[in-house]
């Protein structure tokens, strides 16, 4: 499944990201996704984890619908299916957060990661009744909702607190920053629709008394506070930060000097780029295995129609002659920069297409470079 965004990455970043919602009607064909796929997502989730929830007039206690048992001496957990079915019939929503390694889901999530250039976390929601999951609230991350089965009503309100962080949940701030009375949007999401909602926007997704299954893909960039916290980790480099505190009058000048040192540190572009490199370097992509090719002693054969993509959300560092992918920082010569740039610009480009686009370069050397970058998990085979 492929999402048809119908706008460029540049347009999305400039006009929508963290600014306003975007509803894309019939943005993907969902005929290949069924309840069988949805059931498997919940089956493979860790039901004992706090990331797995059953919501019905609040989050239900885990012991109500999950049992612990021994499987050949190994403790395991499983859903008590009659209880889950009964709750769903009463209007409950079944929720699996932080789902991973789901081929049909991963293909959609990678497109969102490449559009935004951000890390992602994905949740799945299934319901058949009319009760909302969490009442009207805001999220502390930007979210892409992808409706895969059935319909759901979304009521959206403008934000009353600008750019909330993860510790600023709406339930803790709704008295100081109450939800507006007049909706900004009120619409029905149908199978195949995609909806982007920036953090801080109030919303309430409402089941309609019919089957519904959707994904919520949260995106996570580095925030200014992350950079500030990283900078504070280097405070011990400053002698002013190592002074004992004696009293305001004695400490005032020293603290002023420390604040100036910290300001200089944060304002240094070299430090900013170091932080960004470390942040991107800590990111990992669930790139698919290809042991049939790269596990053989003498190597397999990469077909010309093999699709390729960068094992990263975006080509960070490329303009400076390097790239960071799955924890590997790789310095690139001109050939490497052009190759990585070509693949990053067109995720899923076939091997033959990439070679043709770079036909002024040595074909044999390009093939060898592509093979090496795949082995190093810098490039991946975008096959499903």
Secondary structure, DSSP 8 states (H G I E B T S, - for coil): ------S-HHHHHHHTTTT--EEETT-S--TT--HHHHHHHHHHS-TTSTTEEEESSSB--HHHHEEEEEETTEEEEEE-HHHHHHHHHTT-EEEE-S----HHHHHHHHHHHHHHTSEEEEEEEEE-SS--SS-SB--SSEEEEEEEEEEEEEEEE--SSTT--TT--HHHHTTTS---SS-SEEEEEETT-EEEE-TT-EEEEE--SS-EEEEEEEEE---HHHHHHHHHTTGGGSGGGGS----HHHHHHHHHHHHHHHHHHHT-HHHHHHHHHHHHHT--------HHHHTSTT-----TT-EEEESSSS-TTGGGTEEEETTEEEE--HHHHHHHHHHHHTTTEEHHHHHHHTTTS-HHHHHHHHHHHHHTTSEEE---
